[in-house]
Amino acid sequence: MSYYAKISDPRASRRALLESIKEPIVLLTQKKEIDELRKQKRELVLDVQEEFNDLLKILKKLEKILPQKELRQQILQQKKEAQKHKNKVVVQKPAKGTKKKTAKKTSKPKLPVQKPMTEVDRLAYTLNKIEEKLSQL
Amino acid sequence: MMKQDQIFVKIEDFNEVSKILDEVKKKTDIIKSKLNDLKQLKEKEDESLKDWEDRISILTSKISEVEESLSK
């Protein structure tokens, strides 16, 4: 035995049904468009990053030529110190087999580890020095 | 007027610096235009997302219309 539901306004129901089927298809095509836009955006961001890296290289070239001997020497000195400190920290590391023994023997307090100078630090330092010089002019 | 010290720069260095500054200018122009493109893409994406949102609300109202007409 089968049961049937009565639809009083079949025309309107059909219309609403068809329209509601149409929307997901439009949404799917739009999703593809958004995906494509996002892909383009990602590629463009990578491109811009590359351009920034190139610009940084050019600026480094400029920095070498510009007559700021004192400043360059100070930066180099700082870099050397940071490198020395890094090397010291590496030397202090115990070998694999003697890990437990050395840990017991050397219970000295750890030296504060100085972070190596990053590119941003270096640029900030250079900027500060330039500002200092500008204020003296 | 305040007297200023004269500065002499090697002509090769001077030329090199002006060349590099030219490169910097070109690069910054390229970056500027690419950032502009990026901004436009972002705007397009935002518009599409907004449109998407609108269409989803239309869809939900259509579905409730269907439900209503079926339950009459």
N, CA and C atoms of all chains as a GROMACS GRO file, in nm:
protein
  627
    1MET      N    1   0.083  -0.120   0.000
    1MET     CA    2   0.000   0.000   0.000
    1MET      C    3   0.088   0.126   0.000
    2SER      N    4   0.060   0.217  -0.088
    2SER     CA    5   0.139   0.339  -0.097
    2SER      C    6   0.061   0.460  -0.046
    3TYR      N    7   0.135   0.552   0.012
    3TYR     CA    8   0.073   0.675   0.061
    3TYR      C    9   0.122   0.792  -0.022
    4TYR      N   10   0.039   0.892  -0.044
    4TYR     CA   11   0.075   1.009  -0.124
    4TYR      C   12   0.048   1.138  -0.044
    5ALA      N   13   0.141   1.232  -0.060
    5ALA     CA   14   0.119   1.361   0.004
    5ALA      C   15   0.064   1.457  -0.100
    6LYS      N   16  -0.031   1.537  -0.062
    6LYS     CA   17  -0.092   1.630  -0.158
    6LYS      C   18  -0.014   1.762  -0.160
    7ILE      N   19   0.024   1.804  -0.278
    7ILE     CA   20   0.090   1.934  -0.291
    7ILE      C   21  -0.010   2.029  -0.353
    8SER      N   22  -0.047   2.127  -0.274
    8SER     CA   23  -0.157   2.212  -0.317
    8SER      C   24  -0.116   2.306  -0.431
    9ASP      N   25   0.009   2.357  -0.424
    9ASP     CA   26   0.052   2.448  -0.530
    9ASP      C   27   0.179   2.390  -0.597
   10PRO      N   28   0.160   2.295  -0.687
   10PRO     CA   29   0.276   2.225  -0.745
   10PRO      C   30   0.365   2.317  -0.828
   11ARG      N   31   0.307   2.414  -0.889
   11ARG     CA   32   0.384   2.506  -0.974
   11ARG      C   33   0.487   2.583  -0.890
   12ALA      N   34   0.439   2.638  -0.778
   12ALA     CA   35   0.528   2.715  -0.690
   12ALA      C   36   0.635   2.626  -0.627
   13SER      N   37   0.592   2.504  -0.590
   13SER     CA   38   0.690   2.412  -0.528
   13SER      C   39   0.798   2.375  -0.629
   14ARG      N   40   0.754   2.349  -0.753
   14ARG     CA   41   0.851   2.312  -0.856
   14ARG      C   42   0.949   2.425  -0.880
   15ARG      N   43   0.893   2.544  -0.883
   15ARG     CA   44   0.975   2.664  -0.907
   15ARG      C   45   1.079   2.681  -0.795
   16ALA      N   46   1.032   2.672  -0.671
   16ALA     CA   47   1.122   2.688  -0.555
   16ALA      C   48   1.228   2.579  -0.552
   17LEU      N   49   1.186   2.458  -0.590
   17LEU     CA   50   1.280   2.345  -0.592
   17LEU      C   51   1.390   2.366  -0.696
   18LEU      N   52   1.345   2.408  -0.816
   18LEU     CA   53   1.442   2.429  -0.924
   18LEU      C   54   1.539   2.543  -0.890
   19GLU      N   55   1.483   2.646  -0.829
   19GLU     CA   56   1.569   2.760  -0.792
   19GLU      C   57   1.669   2.721  -0.684
   20SER      N   58   1.621   2.638  -0.593
   20SER     CA   59   1.714   2.597  -0.487
   20SER      C   60   1.819   2.499  -0.539
   21ILE      N   61   1.792   2.434  -0.649
   21ILE     CA   62   1.893   2.346  -0.710
   21ILE      C   63   1.994   2.431  -0.789
   22LYS      N   64   1.943   2.539  -0.846
   22LYS     CA   65   2.029   2.626  -0.927
   22LYS      C   66   2.140   2.692  -0.843
   23GLU      N   67   2.102   2.734  -0.722
   23GLU     CA   68   2.197   2.808  -0.637
   23GLU      C   69   2.327   2.732  -0.605
   24PRO      N   70   2.317   2.603  -0.565
   24PRO     CA   71   2.443   2.532  -0.536
   24PRO      C   72   2.537   2.525  -0.655
   25ILE      N   73   2.478   2.517  -0.776
   25ILE     CA   74   2.564   2.510  -0.896
   25ILE      C   75   2.637   2.642  -0.915
   26VAL      N   76   2.564   2.752  -0.895
   26VAL     CA   77   2.628   2.884  -0.906
   26VAL      C   78   2.736   2.897  -0.799
   27LEU      N   79   2.705   2.846  -0.679
   27LEU     CA   80   2.802   2.853  -0.569
   27LEU      C   81   2.929   2.776  -0.602
   28LEU      N   82   2.910   2.660  -0.665
   28LEU     CA   83   3.026   2.579  -0.700
   28LEU      C   84   3.115   2.649  -0.803
   29THR      N   85   3.052   2.711  -0.902
   29THR     CA   86   3.133   2.783  -1.002
   29THR      C   87   3.206   2.900  -0.937
   30GLN      N   88   3.136   2.964  -0.843
   30GLN     CA   89   3.200   3.075  -0.772
   30GLN      C   90   3.318   3.027  -0.687
   31LYS      N   91   3.302   2.908  -0.632
   31LYS     CA   92   3.410   2.853  -0.549
   31LYS      C   93   3.536   2.834  -0.634
   32LYS      N   94   3.513   2.787  -0.757
   32LYS     CA   95   3.627   2.768  -0.848
   32LYS      C   96   3.695   2.902  -0.874
   33GLU      N   97   3.614   3.004  -0.891
   33GLU     CA   98   3.669   3.138  -0.916
   33GLU      C   99   3.752   3.185  -0.796
   34ILE      N  100   3.697   3.162  -0.676
   34ILE     CA  101   3.767   3.204  -0.554
   34ILE      C  102   3.899   3.126  -0.540
   35ASP      N  103   3.893   2.996  -0.570
   35ASP     CA  104   4.015   2.916  -0.564
   35ASP      C  105   4.122   2.970  -0.658
   36GLU      N  106   4.077   3.006  -0.777
   36GLU     CA  107   4.170   3.060  -0.877
   36GLU      C  108   4.230   3.192  -0.827
   37LEU      N  109   4.144   3.276  -0.767
   37LEU     CA  110   4.191   3.404  -0.714
   37LEU      C  111   4.295   3.382  -0.604
   38ARG      N  112   4.266   3.284  -0.518
   38ARG     CA  113   4.359   3.255  -0.408
   38ARG      C  114   4.493   3.203  -0.460
   39LYS      N  115   4.484   3.123  -0.564
   39LYS     CA  116   4.607   3.070  -0.625
   39LYS      C  117   4.691   3.187  -0.679
   40GLN      N  118   4.622   3.275  -0.749
   40GLN     CA  119   4.691   3.393  -0.804
   40GLN      C  120   4.754   3.476  -0.693
   41LYS      N  121   4.678   3.489  -0.584
   41LYS     CA  122   4.725   3.569  -0.470
   41LYS      C  123   4.852   3.509  -0.410
   42ARG      N  124   4.848   3.376  -0.391
   42ARG     CA  125   4.966   3.306  -0.335
   42ARG      C  126   5.089   3.327  -0.423
   43GLU      N  127   5.068   3.313  -0.554
   43GLU     CA  128   5.179   3.329  -0.647
   43GLU      C  129   5.235   3.471  -0.641
   44LEU      N  130   5.142   3.565  -0.633
   44LEU     CA  131   5.182   3.706  -0.628
   44LEU      C  132   5.259   3.737  -0.499
   45VAL      N  133   5.215   3.678  -0.389
   45VAL     CA  134   5.284   3.701  -0.261
   45VAL      C  135   5.428   3.648  -0.269
   46LEU      N  136   5.443   3.530  -0.328
   46LEU     CA  137   5.577   3.473  -0.345
   46LEU      C  138   5.663   3.563  -0.434
   47ASP      N  139   5.600   3.614  -0.536
   47ASP     CA  140   5.667   3.704  -0.629
   47ASP      C  141   5.716   3.829  -0.557
   48VAL      N  142   5.627   3.886  -0.476
   48VAL     CA  143   5.662   4.008  -0.402
   48VAL      C  144   5.777   3.979  -0.305
   49GLN      N  145   5.771   3.861  -0.240
   49GLN     CA  146   5.878   3.824  -0.148
   49GLN      C  147   6.013   3.818  -0.220
   50GLU      N  148   6.008   3.760  -0.340
   50GLU     CA  149   6.130   3.750  -0.420
   50GLU      C  150   6.184   3.889  -0.455
   51GLU      N  151   6.090   3.977  -0.491
   51GLU     CA  152   6.130   4.114  -0.526
   51GLU      C  153   6.194   4.183  -0.405
   52PHE      N  154   6.136   4.159  -0.288
   52PHE     CA  155   6.191   4.218  -0.165
   52PHE      C  156   6.332   4.166  -0.139
   53ASN      N  157   6.351   4.037  -0.162
   53ASN     CA  158   6.485   3.980  -0.144
   53ASN      C  159   6.585   4.043  -0.239
   54ASP      N  160   6.541   4.062  -0.364
   54ASP     CA  161   6.628   4.127  -0.462
   54ASP      C  162   6.664   4.268  -0.416
   55LEU      N  163   6.561   4.337  -0.367
   55LEU     CA  164   6.582   4.475  -0.320
   55LEU      C  165   6.682   4.477  -0.205
   56LEU      N  166   6.672   4.380  -0.117
   56LEU     CA  167   6.764   4.371  -0.004
   56LEU      C  168   6.907   4.351  -0.052
   57LYS      N  169   6.921   4.267  -0.153
   57LYS     CA  170   7.055   4.243  -0.210
   57LYS      C  171   7.112   4.372  -0.268
   58ILE      N  172   7.027   4.445  -0.340
   58ILE     CA  173   7.072   4.571  -0.401
   58ILE      C  174   7.112   4.670  -0.292
   59LEU      N  175   7.033   4.673  -0.185
   59LEU     CA  176   7.063   4.767  -0.076
   59LEU      C  177   7.194   4.730  -0.006
   60LYS      N  178   7.219   4.600   0.003
   60LYS     CA  179   7.346   4.558   0.062
   60LYS      C  180   7.463   4.605  -0.022
   61LYS      N  181   7.444   4.597  -0.153
   61LYS     CA  182   7.548   4.643  -0.245
   61LYS      C  183   7.573   4.793  -0.222
   62LEU      N  184   7.463   4.864  -0.204
   62LEU     CA  185   7.470   5.009  -0.182
   62LEU      C  186   7.542   5.039  -0.050
   63GLU      N  187   7.510   4.960   0.049
   63GLU     CA  188   7.568   4.978   0.182
   63GLU      C  189   7.720   4.963   0.178
   64LYS      N  190   7.765   4.870   0.094
   64LYS     CA  191   7.909   4.847   0.083
   64LYS      C  192   7.980   4.966   0.020
   65ILE      N  193   7.914   5.028  -0.075
   65ILE     CA  194   7.978   5.139  -0.147
   65ILE      C  195   7.975   5.268  -0.067
   66LEU      N  196   7.866   5.291   0.004
   66LEU     CA  197   7.852   5.418   0.076
   66LEU      C  198   7.960   5.435   0.183
   67PRO      N  199   8.011   5.557   0.196
   67PRO     CA  200   8.122   5.579   0.290
   67PRO      C  201   8.076   5.586   0.435
   68GLN      N  202   8.057   5.470   0.495
   68GLN     CA  203   8.021   5.465   0.638
   68GLN      C  204   8.112   5.364   0.706
   69LYS      N  205   8.240   5.388   0.695
   69LYS     CA  206   8.338   5.290   0.745
   69LYS      C  207   8.314   5.254   0.892
   70GLU      N  208   8.296   5.360   0.973
   70GLU     CA  209   8.278   5.336   1.118
   70GLU      C  210   8.162   5.241   1.144
   71LEU      N  211   8.052   5.276   1.080
   71LEU     CA  212   7.929   5.199   1.102
   71LEU      C  213   7.947   5.054   1.057
   72ARG      N  214   8.007   5.039   0.940
   72ARG     CA  215   8.028   4.903   0.889
   72ARG      C  216   8.118   4.822   0.982
   73GLN      N  217   8.223   4.893   1.030
   73GLN     CA  218   8.314   4.822   1.121
   73GLN      C  219   8.243   4.779   1.248
   74GLN      N  220   8.159   4.868   1.301
   74GLN     CA  221   8.084   4.834   1.424
   74GLN      C  222   7.995   4.712   1.400
   75ILE      N  223   7.929   4.712   1.286
   75ILE     CA  224   7.839   4.600   1.254
   75ILE      C  225   7.920   4.471   1.240
   76LEU      N  226   8.033   4.482   1.169
   76LEU     CA  227   8.118   4.363   1.151
   76LEU      C  228   8.166   4.310   1.285
   77GLN      N  229   8.208   4.405   1.373
   77GLN     CA  230   8.255   4.369   1.507
   77GLN      C  231   8.147   4.291   1.583
   78GLN      N  232   8.027   4.345   1.577
   78GLN     CA  233   7.914   4.280   1.646
   78GLN      C  234   7.889   4.140   1.590
   79LYS      N  235   7.896   4.130   1.459
   79LYS     CA  236   7.874   4.000   1.395
   79LYS      C  237   7.980   3.901   1.442
   80LYS      N  238   8.107   3.948   1.445
   80LYS     CA  239   8.217   3.860   1.487
   80LYS      C  240   8.196   3.811   1.629
   81GLU      N  241   8.158   3.904   1.716
   81GLU     CA  242   8.136   3.868   1.857
   81GLU      C  243   8.025   3.765   1.870
   82ALA      N  244   7.919   3.789   1.794
   82ALA     CA  245   7.806   3.695   1.798
   82ALA      C  246   7.850   3.558   1.750
   83GLN      N  247   7.931   3.557   1.644
   83GLN     CA  248   7.980   3.431   1.588
   83GLN      C  249   8.070   3.359   1.689
   84LYS      N  250   8.160   3.438   1.756
   84LYS     CA  251   8.250   3.380   1.856
   84LYS      C  252   8.169   3.313   1.966
   85HIS      N  253   8.071   3.386   2.012
   85HIS     CA  254   7.988   3.335   2.121
   85HIS      C  255   7.916   3.207   2.079
   86LYS      N  256   7.868   3.207   1.955
   86LYS     CA  257   7.799   3.090   1.902
   86LYS      C  258   7.893   2.970   1.900
   87ASN      N  259   8.018   2.995   1.853
   87ASN     CA  260   8.118   2.888   1.847
   87ASN      C  261   8.147   2.833   1.986
   88LYS      N  262   8.158   2.923   2.086
   88LYS     CA  263   8.184   2.882   2.224
   88LYS      C  264   8.076   2.787   2.272
   89VAL      N  265   7.954   2.826   2.245
   89VAL     CA  266   7.839   2.745   2.288
   89VAL      C  267   7.846   2.608   2.223
   90VAL      N  268   7.885   2.603   2.096
   90VAL     CA  269   7.896   2.475   2.026
   90VAL      C  270   8.005   2.389   2.087
   91VAL      N  271   8.120   2.448   2.123
   91VAL     CA  272   8.231   2.374   2.184
   91VAL      C  273   8.191   2.317   2.319
   92GLN      N  274   8.113   2.390   2.395
   92GLN     CA  275   8.074   2.345   2.528
   92GLN      C  276   7.983   2.223   2.528
   93LYS      N  277   7.924   2.189   2.412
   93LYS     CA  278   7.834   2.073   2.407
   93LYS      C  279   7.911   1.944   2.430
   94PRO      N  280   7.867   1.853   2.518
   94PRO     CA  281   7.937   1.728   2.542
   94PRO      C  282   7.918   1.629   2.428
   95ALA      N  283   8.015   1.533   2.420
   95ALA     CA  284   8.005   1.430   2.316
   95ALA      C  285   7.892   1.333   2.352
   96LYS      N  286   7.850   1.251   2.254
   96LYS     CA  287   7.734   1.164   2.274
   96LYS      C  288   7.751   1.064   2.388
   97GLY      N  289   7.868   0.993   2.387
   97GLY     CA  290   7.891   0.886   2.485
   97GLY      C  291   7.909   0.938   2.626
   98THR      N  292   7.966   1.056   2.642
   98THR     CA  293   7.999   1.109   2.774
   98THR      C  294   7.892   1.203   2.828
   99LYS      N  295   7.774   1.186   2.780
   99LYS     CA  296   7.668   1.281   2.816
   99LYS      C  297   7.638   1.281   2.966
  100LYS      N  298   7.620   1.161   3.023
  100LYS     CA  299   7.580   1.153   3.164
  100LYS      C  300   7.692   1.196   3.258
  101LYS      N  301   7.817   1.144   3.226
  101LYS     CA  302   7.931   1.176   3.313
  101LYS      C  303   7.954   1.327   3.319
  102THR      N  304   7.961   1.388   3.205
  102THR     CA  305   7.992   1.532   3.203
  102THR      C  306   7.881   1.612   3.268
  103ALA      N  307   7.763   1.564   3.257
  103ALA     CA  308   7.652   1.635   3.320
  103ALA      C  309   7.668   1.637   3.471
  104LYS      N  310   7.720   1.526   3.526
  104LYS     CA  311   7.739   1.522   3.670
  104LYS      C  312   7.856   1.609   3.714
  105LYS      N  313   7.966   1.601   3.635
  105LYS     CA  314   8.087   1.675   3.673
  105LYS      C  315   8.069   1.826   3.660
  106THR      N  316   8.019   1.867   3.548
  106THR     CA  317   8.008   2.012   3.525
  106THR      C  318   7.867   2.061   3.560
  107SER      N  319   7.855   2.105   3.680
  107SER     CA  320   7.725   2.159   3.722
  107SER      C  321   7.728   2.311   3.732
  108LYS      N  322   7.812   2.370   3.642
  108LYS     CA  323   7.822   2.517   3.642
  108LYS      C  324   7.694   2.578   3.586
  109PRO      N  325   7.662   2.698   3.634
  109PRO     CA  326   7.542   2.761   3.578
  109PRO      C  327   7.564   2.795   3.430
  110LYS      N  328   7.455   2.782   3.354
  110LYS     CA  329   7.465   2.807   3.209
  110LYS      C  330   7.482   2.956   3.180
  111LEU      N  331   7.564   2.985   3.079
  111LEU     CA  332   7.581   3.124   3.038
  111LEU      C  333   7.458   3.168   2.960
  112PRO      N  334   7.420   3.293   2.977
  112PRO     CA  335   7.305   3.338   2.897
  112PRO      C  336   7.341   3.335   2.748
  113VAL      N  337   7.259   3.268   2.671
  113VAL     CA  338   7.289   3.253   2.528
  113VAL      C  339   7.246   3.377   2.453
  114GLN      N  340   7.348   3.440   2.389
  114GLN     CA  341   7.317   3.560   2.313
  114GLN      C  342   7.269   3.522   2.174
  115LYS      N  343   7.158   3.579   2.135
  115LYS     CA  344   7.103   3.545   2.004
  115LYS      C  345   7.192   3.599   1.893
  116PRO      N  346   7.214   3.522   1.786
  116PRO     CA  347   7.290   3.577   1.675
  116PRO      C  348   7.212   3.690   1.608
  117MET      N  349   7.289   3.783   1.555
  117MET     CA  350   7.225   3.901   1.496
  117MET      C  351   7.148   3.863   1.369
  118THR      N  352   7.023   3.895   1.367
  118THR     CA  353   6.944   3.864   1.247
  118THR      C  354   6.951   3.981   1.151
  119GLU      N  355   6.897   3.958   1.033
  119GLU     CA  356   6.897   4.063   0.930
  119GLU      C  357   6.816   4.184   0.979
  120VAL      N  358   6.706   4.157   1.048
  120VAL     CA  359   6.620   4.265   1.098
  120VAL      C  360   6.695   4.348   1.203
  121ASP      N  361   6.768   4.276   1.294
  121ASP     CA  362   6.846   4.347   1.396
  121ASP      C  363   6.950   4.438   1.331
  122ARG      N  364   7.014   4.380   1.231
  122ARG     CA  365   7.119   4.456   1.164
  122ARG      C  366   7.061   4.582   1.098
  123LEU      N  367   6.946   4.565   1.034
  123LEU     CA  368   6.882   4.680   0.967
  123LEU      C  369   6.838   4.784   1.070
  124ALA      N  370   6.784   4.735   1.184
  124ALA     CA  371   6.739   4.827   1.289
  124ALA      C  372   6.857   4.905   1.344
  125TYR      N  373   6.968   4.834   1.364
  125TYR     CA  374   7.089   4.898   1.415
  125TYR      C  375   7.137   5.005   1.318
  126THR      N  376   7.140   4.969   1.188
  126THR     CA  377   7.184   5.065   1.086
  126THR      C  378   7.093   5.187   1.084
  127LEU      N  379   6.964   5.162   1.094
  127LEU     CA  380   6.866   5.271   1.093
  127LEU      C  381   6.888   5.365   1.212
  128ASN      N  382   6.911   5.307   1.329
  128ASN     CA  383   6.936   5.389   1.448
  128ASN      C  384   7.057   5.478   1.429
  129LYS      N  385   7.163   5.417   1.375
  129LYS     CA  386   7.287   5.493   1.356
  129LYS      C  387   7.265   5.607   1.257
  130ILE      N  388   7.190   5.577   1.152
  130ILE     CA  389   7.163   5.682   1.051
  130ILE      C  390   7.082   5.795   1.114
  131GLU      N  391   6.984   5.757   1.198
  131GLU     CA  392   6.903   5.859   1.264
  131GLU      C  393   6.986   5.945   1.358
  132GLU      N  394   7.078   5.877   1.429
  132GLU     CA  395   7.168   5.950   1.518
  132GLU      C  396   7.247   6.055   1.439
  133LYS      N  397   7.301   6.008   1.326
  133LYS     CA  398   7.382   6.099   1.242
  133LYS      C  399   7.297   6.213   1.188
  134LEU      N  400   7.174   6.181   1.151
  134LEU     CA  401   7.084   6.285   1.098
  134LEU      C  402   7.056   6.390   1.203
  135SER      N  403   7.038   6.345   1.328
  135SER     CA  404   7.008   6.441   1.434
  135SER      C  405   7.129   6.530   1.465
  136GLN      N  406   7.248   6.479   1.435
  136GLN     CA  407   7.368   6.560   1.456
  136GLN      C  408   7.388   6.665   1.347
  137LEU      N  409   7.328   6.643   1.232
  137LEU     CA  410   7.349   6.736   1.119
  137LEU      C  411   7.279   6.869   1.141
  138MET      N  412   7.510   8.248   0.585
  138MET     CA  413   7.488   8.106   0.561
  138MET      C  414   7.600   8.022   0.621
  139MET      N  415   7.563   7.905   0.674
  139MET     CA  416   7.663   7.818   0.738
  139MET      C  417   7.758   7.758   0.634
  140LYS      N  418   7.886   7.761   0.665
  140LYS     CA  419   7.981   7.704   0.571
  140LYS      C  420   7.984   7.553   0.587
  141GLN      N  421   7.983   7.484   0.477
  141GLN     CA  422   7.983   7.338   0.485
  141GLN      C  423   8.113   7.281   0.430
  142ASP      N  424   8.150   7.164   0.487
  142ASP     CA  425   8.271   7.097   0.438
  142ASP      C  426   8.244   7.042   0.299
  143GLN      N  427   8.345   7.052   0.218
  143GLN     CA  428   8.328   6.995   0.083
  143GLN      C  429   8.359   6.846   0.087
  144ILE      N  430   8.286   6.775   0.007
  144ILE     CA  431   8.308   6.630   0.002
  144ILE      C  432   8.346   6.591  -0.140
  145PHE      N  433   8.447   6.506  -0.149
  145PHE     CA  434   8.484   6.456  -0.282
  145PHE      C  435   8.464   6.306  -0.285
  146VAL      N  436   8.394   6.264  -0.386
  146VAL     CA  437   8.367   6.121  -0.399
  146VAL      C  438   8.425   6.071  -0.531
  147LYS      N  439   8.483   5.954  -0.524
  147LYS     CA  440   8.540   5.897  -0.647
  147LYS      C  441   8.430   5.887  -0.752
  148ILE      N  442   8.465   5.927  -0.874
  148ILE     CA  443   8.363   5.928  -0.978
  148ILE      C  444   8.305   5.789  -1.005
  149GLU      N  445   8.390   5.684  -0.991
  149GLU     CA  446   8.341   5.546  -1.016
  149GLU      C  447   8.236   5.510  -0.910
  150ASP      N  448   8.271   5.548  -0.783
  150ASP     CA  449   8.177   5.518  -0.674
  150ASP      C  450   8.046   5.594  -0.693
  151PHE      N  451   8.064   5.720  -0.734
  151PHE     CA  452   7.945   5.804  -0.755
  151PHE      C  453   7.854   5.742  -0.862
  152ASN      N  454   7.917   5.700  -0.971
  152ASN     CA  455   7.839   5.639  -1.080
  152ASN      C  456   7.774   5.510  -1.035
  153GLU      N  457   7.851   5.433  -0.959
  153GLU     CA  458   7.800   5.304  -0.911
  153GLU      C  459   7.678   5.326  -0.820
  154VAL      N  460   7.692   5.426  -0.731
  154VAL     CA  461   7.580   5.455  -0.639
  154VAL      C  462   7.457   5.499  -0.716
  155SER      N  463   7.478   5.585  -0.815
  155SER     CA  464   7.361   5.633  -0.889
  155SER      C  465   7.296   5.518  -0.967
  156LYS      N  466   7.381   5.425  -1.015
  156LYS     CA  467   7.329   5.308  -1.086
  156LYS      C  468   7.244   5.222  -0.991
  157ILE      N  469   7.301   5.201  -0.871
  157ILE     CA  470   7.229   5.117  -0.774
  157ILE      C  471   7.099   5.184  -0.730
  158LEU      N  472   7.106   5.315  -0.712
  158LEU     CA  473   6.983   5.386  -0.670
  158LEU      C  474   6.875   5.375  -0.778
  159ASP      N  475   6.922   5.375  -0.902
  159ASP     CA  476   6.828   5.357  -1.013
  159ASP      C  477   6.762   5.219  -1.005
  160GLU      N  478   6.846   5.119  -0.975
  160GLU     CA  479   6.794   4.982  -0.959
  160GLU      C  480   6.692   4.976  -0.846
  161VAL      N  481   6.727   5.044  -0.735
  161VAL     CA  482   6.638   5.046  -0.619
  161VAL      C  483   6.504   5.106  -0.658
  162LYS      N  484   6.511   5.214  -0.733
  162LYS     CA  485   6.388   5.281  -0.774
  162LYS      C  486   6.301   5.188  -0.860
  163LYS      N  487   6.369   5.122  -0.955
  163LYS     CA  488   6.294   5.029  -1.041
  163LYS      C  489   6.228   4.919  -0.959
  164LYS      N  490   6.307   4.865  -0.867
  164LYS     CA  491   6.255   4.755  -0.785
  164LYS      C  492   6.136   4.801  -0.700
  165THR      N  493   6.150   4.917  -0.641
  165THR     CA  494   6.040   4.966  -0.556
  165THR      C  495   5.914   4.990  -0.640
  166ASP      N  496   5.936   5.037  -0.764
  166ASP     CA  497   5.820   5.057  -0.853
  166ASP      C  498   5.751   4.923  -0.882
  167ILE      N  499   5.835   4.821  -0.909
  167ILE     CA  500   5.779   4.688  -0.937
  167ILE      C  501   5.700   4.638  -0.816
  168ILE      N  502   5.763   4.651  -0.697
  168ILE     CA  503   5.698   4.603  -0.574
  168ILE      C  504   5.566   4.678  -0.552
  169LYS      N  505   5.571   4.808  -0.576
  169LYS     CA  506   5.451   4.890  -0.558
  169LYS      C  507   5.338   4.840  -0.649
  170SER      N  508   5.372   4.815  -0.775
  170SER     CA  509   5.266   4.771  -0.868
  170SER      C  510   5.215   4.632  -0.830
  171LYS      N  511   5.307   4.545  -0.784
  171LYS     CA  512   5.264   4.410  -0.745
  171LYS      C  513   5.176   4.414  -0.620
  172LEU      N  514   5.210   4.503  -0.529
  172LEU     CA  515   5.127   4.516  -0.408
  172LEU      C  516   4.989   4.568  -0.444
  173ASN      N  517   4.988   4.654  -0.544
  173ASN     CA  518   4.860   4.706  -0.593
  173ASN      C  519   4.775   4.593  -0.653
  174ASP      N  520   4.843   4.508  -0.732
  174ASP     CA  521   4.773   4.392  -0.791
  174ASP      C  522   4.717   4.302  -0.681
  175LEU      N  523   4.800   4.286  -0.578
  175LEU     CA  524   4.760   4.200  -0.466
  175LEU      C  525   4.637   4.257  -0.395
  176LYS      N  526   4.638   4.387  -0.382
  176LYS     CA  527   4.526   4.455  -0.318
  176LYS      C  528   4.398   4.434  -0.401
  177GLN      N  529   4.413   4.448  -0.532
  177GLN     CA  530   4.297   4.428  -0.620
  177GLN      C  531   4.244   4.285  -0.613
  178LEU      N  532   4.337   4.191  -0.610
  178LEU     CA  533   4.296   4.050  -0.598
  178LEU      C  534   4.220   4.026  -0.469
  179LYS      N  535   4.271   4.088  -0.363
  179LYS     CA  536   4.207   4.071  -0.231
  179LYS      C  537   4.066   4.129  -0.234
  180GLU      N  538   4.054   4.245  -0.298
  180GLU     CA  539   3.920   4.308  -0.309
  180GLU      C  540   3.824   4.216  -0.386
  181LYS      N  541   3.876   4.159  -0.497
  181LYS     CA  542   3.793   4.068  -0.578
  181LYS      C  543   3.749   3.950  -0.494
  182GLU      N  544   3.844   3.896  -0.420
  182GLU     CA  545   3.815   3.779  -0.336
  182GLU      C  546   3.708   3.814  -0.232
  183ASP      N  547   3.724   3.930  -0.170
  183ASP     CA  548   3.625   3.974  -0.071
  183ASP      C  549   3.486   3.988  -0.132
  184GLU      N  550   3.485   4.047  -0.254
  184GLU     CA  551   3.356   4.063  -0.324
  184GLU      C  552   3.291   3.928  -0.352
  185SER      N  553   3.375   3.834  -0.402
  185SER     CA  554   3.320   3.701  -0.432
  185SER      C  555   3.268   3.633  -0.306
  186LEU      N  556   3.341   3.650  -0.197
  186LEU     CA  557   3.297   3.588  -0.072
  186LEU      C  558   3.165   3.647  -0.023
  187LYS      N  559   3.154   3.778  -0.043
  187LYS     CA  560   3.031   3.847  -0.003
  187LYS      C  561   2.914   3.795  -0.088
  188ASP      N  562   2.940   3.783  -0.218
  188ASP     CA  563   2.839   3.733  -0.310
  188ASP      C  564   2.798   3.590  -0.271
  189TRP      N  565   2.898   3.514  -0.233
  189TRP     CA  566   2.876   3.377  -0.190
  189TRP      C  567   2.780   3.372  -0.069
  190GLU      N  568   2.811   3.460   0.024
  190GLU     CA  569   2.730   3.470   0.145
  190GLU      C  570   2.584   3.502   0.110
  191ASP      N  571   2.568   3.600   0.017
  191ASP     CA  572   2.433   3.638  -0.025
  191ASP      C  573   2.360   3.521  -0.089
  192ARG      N  574   2.435   3.450  -0.176
  192ARG     CA  575   2.372   3.336  -0.246
  192ARG      C  576   2.332   3.227  -0.148
  193ILE      N  577   2.413   3.208  -0.046
  193ILE     CA  578   2.380   3.105   0.053
  193ILE      C  579   2.253   3.144   0.129
  194SER      N  580   2.239   3.273   0.159
  194SER     CA  581   2.115   3.312   0.229
  194SER      C  582   1.994   3.298   0.136
  195ILE      N  583   2.015   3.324   0.004
  195ILE     CA  584   1.905   3.303  -0.092
  195ILE      C  585   1.867   3.154  -0.093
  196LEU      N  586   1.972   3.070  -0.096
  196LEU     CA  587   1.949   2.926  -0.100
  196LEU      C  588   1.869   2.878   0.022
  197THR      N  589   1.907   2.926   0.139
  197THR     CA  590   1.835   2.882   0.259
  197THR      C  591   1.688   2.928   0.255
  198SER      N  592   1.666   3.050   0.203
  198SER     CA  593   1.527   3.097   0.196
  198SER      C  594   1.447   3.014   0.093
  199LYS      N  595   1.516   2.975  -0.018
  199LYS     CA  596   1.448   2.893  -0.119
  199LYS      C  597   1.410   2.757  -0.060
  200ILE      N  598   1.505   2.702   0.017
  200ILE     CA  599   1.479   2.571   0.078
  200ILE      C  600   1.360   2.579   0.174
  201SER      N  601   1.355   2.688   0.251
  201SER     CA  602   1.240   2.699   0.342
  201SER      C  603   1.110   2.721   0.265
  202GLU      N  604   1.121   2.786   0.147
  202GLU     CA  605   1.003   2.802   0.060
  202GLU      C  606   0.952   2.665   0.015
  203VAL      N  607   1.048   2.580  -0.028
  203VAL     CA  608   1.012   2.445  -0.074
  203VAL      C  609   0.944   2.371   0.041
  204GLU      N  610   1.005   2.378   0.157
  204GLU     CA  611   0.951   2.310   0.276
  204GLU      C  612   0.808   2.355   0.304
  205GLU      N  613   0.792   2.488   0.295
  205GLU     CA  614   0.661   2.547   0.322
  205GLU      C  615   0.556   2.496   0.221
  206SER      N  616   0.596   2.502   0.092
  206SER     CA  617   0.498   2.461  -0.011
  206SER      C  618   0.464   2.313  -0.002
  207LEU      N  619   0.561   2.235   0.045
  207LEU     CA  620   0.534   2.092   0.058
  207LEU      C  621   0.445   2.060   0.178
  208SER      N  622   0.459   2.141   0.280
  208SER     CA  623   0.382   2.111   0.401
  208SER      C  624   0.243   2.175   0.402
  209LYS      N  625   0.211   2.248   0.295
  209LYS     CA  626   0.078   2.314   0.287
  209LYS      C  627  -0.034   2.211   0.280
   0.00000   0.00000   0.00000
